[in-house]
Amino acid sequence: MNNAPDCYVCGTQMQRRFDVETNPLFQCKTCRIECLSPQPDDATLAQIYGKSYYDIYGANDSLSETKRMKQRTFSHFIDMIGPRAPGSRLLDCGAGTGFLVDLAKHRGLDAYAVELSDYGAEQCRAIVGADHVFRGELTESTFAANLEDRYDIITMIDVIEHVRDPRATLRWANSHLSPGGTLVIVTPKAGSLSHWLMGKRWAHYKVEHLWYFAPESIRRLLLECGFSVKRMRSTFKYLSLEYIRNISLAYHNPIVGVASRALARVLPRSVRKLPLPLFSGDMFIQASVLQTGLPPPRIG
């Protein structure tokens, strides 16, 4: 097609697959990345993010249950990278309402949060303090409590698929990790079993998800941005049937929705609320800095 974009990662001309709502989705046949092109504009994304963005996940009705469920997942991810000394600095990118920084704080880490939404940043400030929270873009972040602007762990859990320029984001992370530091990425995996089976009904296809990385595309981009990939694997998250049902209702996913609602009608509430380790089509990546002295991140 004449309007098909060149691949963001490898430069190959991409091929159109289908639309995510009204947004064309393209795939690179070489490195297997998928993306929306053109990307939704700022006004469209601004309508998606906000307090209501968290309400659809059930947090408004059952905050404590949602928090426990998500923190079990985050604890699993932090355990995978190994122990860290007390006081190690952790920066959570796209921190939401602060469930991960709260967990990190209770583990004795010096936790910082970057969050784009006003509502999420406000919740994070209540947990770790205003001098540990930045509301805005990651590449513009500053912290009064960390003038050195260096971190031992940078986490990007369900984040990299949302940013307009992943290359700039990863280069920023490279330049702000301390020697021996760790980058953690969790993101939907193009080519996963659920991706293959569900096709255009894959639960991860959402307007706010601009990128869908395959293992070969994220590995190539990380290497370009100065990282060495230490671990890459499919991963589970702790999810409850109630949580899955809320997501399917909010995003009008018929495949997941029908099954989850049918089970919800016959199972007791205690079972519906039970967090289970389920493979949801995501991959876990642990990387470290391979080289330093990269040029400043390219913004825009």
C-alpha positions in Angstrom: 0.0 0.0 0.0 1.2 3.5 -0.8 0.4 4.7 2.7 2.0 1.8 4.6 4.7 3.1 7.0 8.2 1.9 7.2 8.9 -0.2 10.2 10.0 1.8 13.2 12.6 -0.8 14.2 14.0 -2.3 11.0 12.8 0.0 8.2 11.0 -2.6 6.2 7.7 -1.4 4.6 4.9 -2.7 6.8 1.6 -4.4 5.7 -1.9 -3.5 6.9 -3.7 -6.1 8.9 -7.0 -4.6 10.1 -8.3 -1.7 12.1 -8.3 -1.4 15.9 -11.6 0.5 16.2 -11.0 3.1 13.4 -7.2 3.0 13.7 -5.2 1.1 11.0 -2.9 -1.6 12.4 0.2 -2.5 10.5 2.7 -5.4 10.8 6.3 -5.7 9.9 6.9 -9.1 8.3 10.7 -8.9 9.1 10.8 -8.1 12.9 7.1 -8.8 13.5 6.3 -5.6 15.3 2.8 -4.2 15.0 1.7 -0.6 15.4 -1.1 1.9 14.8 -0.5 4.3 12.0 -1.3 7.1 12.1 -1.2 7.2 15.9 -4.3 8.6 17.7 -3.9 12.3 18.4 -3.4 13.8 21.8 -7.0 14.8 22.3 -8.1 11.2 21.7 -5.6 9.8 24.2 -6.5 12.5 26.7 -10.1 11.3 26.7 -9.0 7.8 27.5 -6.6 8.6 30.4 -7.9 10.0 33.7 -9.7 8.8 36.8 -12.2 6.8 34.7 -9.3 4.9 33.2 -8.7 3.3 36.6 -12.4 2.9 37.4 -12.9 0.4 34.5 -10.4 -1.9 36.2 -12.7 -2.3 39.2 -10.5 -0.1 41.4 -13.4 2.2 42.3 -15.5 -0.6 43.7 -12.9 -2.9 45.2 -9.6 -1.0 45.6 -8.1 -3.2 48.2 -8.8 -6.4 46.2 -7.4 -4.8 43.0 -4.3 -3.6 44.9 -3.6 -7.1 46.4 -4.0 -8.7 43.0 -1.7 -6.3 41.2 0.9 -6.3 43.9 1.1 -10.1 43.7 2.0 -9.6 40.0 4.5 -6.8 40.7 6.1 -8.9 43.5 6.6 -11.7 41.1 8.3 -9.4 38.6 10.6 -7.8 41.3 11.5 -11.3 42.6 12.6 -12.3 39.1 15.4 -9.7 38.9 16.9 -10.8 42.2 17.5 -9.1 45.6 18.5 -5.5 45.8 20.1 -3.7 48.7 17.9 -1.6 51.0 17.7 2.0 49.8 18.3 1.1 46.1 16.5 3.5 43.9 13.6 2.2 41.9 11.8 4.4 39.3 8.4 3.1 38.1 7.4 4.6 34.7 3.7 4.9 34.2 3.1 4.3 37.9 -0.7 4.5 37.7 -2.1 4.9 41.2 1.1 3.7 42.9 0.6 0.0 43.6 4.2 -0.8 42.5 5.9 2.1 44.3 3.9 1.2 47.5 5.2 -2.4 47.2 8.8 -1.2 46.6 8.6 1.2 49.5 7.6 -1.6 51.9 10.5 -3.7 50.6 12.9 -1.0 51.7 13.6 0.5 48.3 13.7 4.2 47.6 10.8 4.4 45.2 10.1 7.1 42.6 7.1 7.4 40.2 6.5 9.0 36.8 2.8 9.2 35.9 1.1 11.2 33.1 -2.4 11.5 34.6 -3.2 14.1 37.4 -5.3 11.5 39.3 -2.6 8.8 39.3 0.2 11.3 40.3 -1.9 12.5 43.2 -2.3 9.0 44.4 1.4 8.3 44.1 2.3 11.5 46.1 0.2 10.2 49.0 2.3 7.0 49.1 5.9 8.2 48.5 5.7 12.0 48.8 5.7 14.9 46.3 9.5 14.9 46.0 9.4 11.3 44.7 6.7 11.9 42.0 6.8 13.6 38.6 3.6 14.2 36.6 4.4 14.3 32.9 6.6 12.7 30.3 9.3 10.4 31.5 12.0 12.1 29.3 11.2 15.4 31.1 11.2 14.1 34.7 13.0 15.6 37.6 12.9 14.8 41.3 13.8 17.1 44.2 14.8 14.0 46.2 17.1 12.7 43.5 19.2 15.4 42.0 21.7 12.9 40.7 18.8 11.5 38.5 20.2 7.9 38.6 18.3 4.7 39.4 19.2 1.1 40.2 16.0 -0.3 38.8 13.7 1.2 36.2 10.4 -0.5 35.7 8.2 -0.2 32.6 5.3 -2.5 33.3 2.5 -2.1 30.7 4.1 1.1 29.5 6.3 0.8 26.4 3.3 0.0 24.3 1.7 3.4 25.2 4.6 5.8 24.4 4.8 7.6 21.1 8.6 7.1 20.7 9.9 3.9 22.4 13.4 4.6 21.1 13.6 7.9 23.0 12.2 6.3 26.1 14.7 3.5 26.1 17.6 5.8 25.4 16.5 7.9 28.4 16.5 4.8 30.6 19.9 3.9 29.4 21.3 7.2 30.4 19.7 7.2 33.8 20.5 3.7 35.1 23.3 3.4 37.6 26.2 1.0 36.7 24.9 -2.5 37.2 21.3 -1.3 37.1 18.3 -3.2 35.7 15.6 -2.3 33.3 12.3 -4.3 33.6 9.8 -4.3 30.7 6.5 -6.1 30.7 4.5 -5.6 27.5 2.0 -7.5 25.2 3.8 -10.1 23.1 3.0 -10.1 19.4 3.2 -13.8 18.4 2.0 -15.1 21.7 -0.5 -18.0 21.8 -3.4 -15.7 22.6 -2.3 -13.2 19.9 -2.4 -16.1 17.4 -5.6 -17.7 18.5 -7.7 -14.5 19.0 -6.6 -12.5 16.0 -8.3 -9.1 15.8 -10.2 -10.0 19.0 -6.9 -10.2 21.0 -7.6 -8.5 24.4 -4.5 -6.3 24.1 -5.7 -4.5 21.0 -6.7 -1.1 22.3 -6.6 2.4 20.9 -4.1 3.5 23.6 -1.7 0.7 22.8 0.4 2.2 20.0 2.9 -0.7 19.7 2.9 -4.5 19.9 6.4 -5.9 20.1 7.5 -9.3 19.1 10.6 -10.8 20.9 12.8 -10.1 17.8 11.7 -6.4 17.5 12.1 -5.5 21.2 15.4 -7.2 21.4 16.7 -5.4 18.3 15.5 -2.0 19.7 17.0 -2.6 23.1 20.4 -3.5 21.5 20.2 -0.3 19.4 19.5 1.7 22.6 22.6 0.3 24.4 21.1 -2.6 26.4 22.0 -6.2 26.8 19.0 -8.5 27.2 19.5 -10.8 30.2 16.1 -12.5 30.2 13.1 -12.6 27.9 10.1 -14.9 28.5 6.4 -15.2 28.4 5.0 -14.3 31.8 1.8 -14.7 33.8 0.0 -12.1 35.8 -2.3 -12.6 38.8 -5.8 -12.0 37.5 -9.2 -12.6 39.0 -12.4 -13.6 37.1 -14.0 -10.4 38.4 -11.1 -8.3 37.0 -11.2 -10.1 33.6 -15.0 -9.5 33.4 -14.6 -5.7 34.2 -11.9 -5.4 31.4 -14.0 -7.3 28.8 -17.1 -5.1 29.6 -15.1 -1.9 29.3 -13.4 -2.9 26.0 -16.3 -4.8 24.5 -14.4 -7.9 23.9 -16.9 -10.6 23.0 -14.7 -13.7 23.3 -13.4 -12.9 26.8 -16.7 -11.3 27.8 -19.0 -14.2 27.1 -16.8 -16.7 28.9 -16.1 -14.6 31.9 -19.7 -13.5 32.4 -20.9 -17.1 32.1 -18.5 -18.3 34.8 -19.4 -15.3 37.0 -23.0 -16.4 37.0 -22.3 -19.8 38.4 -19.3 -19.2 40.7 -19.4 -17.9 44.2 -18.0 -14.4 44.8 -15.1 -15.7 46.8 -14.0 -17.7 43.7 -14.6 -14.8 41.3 -12.3 -12.6 43.4 -9.5 -15.1 43.7 -6.3 -14.0 41.9 -4.9 -16.8 39.7 -1.6 -16.9 37.8 -2.7 -16.7 34.2 -0.7 -16.3 31.0 -2.3 -13.2 29.4 -0.1 -12.8 26.3 2.6 -10.7 27.9 6.4 -11.0 27.9 8.9 -10.1 30.7 12.2 -8.6 29.7 15.2 -7.9 32.0 18.0 -5.8 30.5 21.1 -4.0 31.6 23.2 -1.2 30.1 25.6 -2.5 27.4 27.2 0.8 26.6 27.1 4.5 27.7 27.6 7.8 26.1 24.7 7.5 23.6 23.5 10.7 22.0 20.6 12.5 23.6 17.2 10.9 23.1 15.4 11.8 19.9 12.1 13.4 20.9 9.2 13.7 18.4 
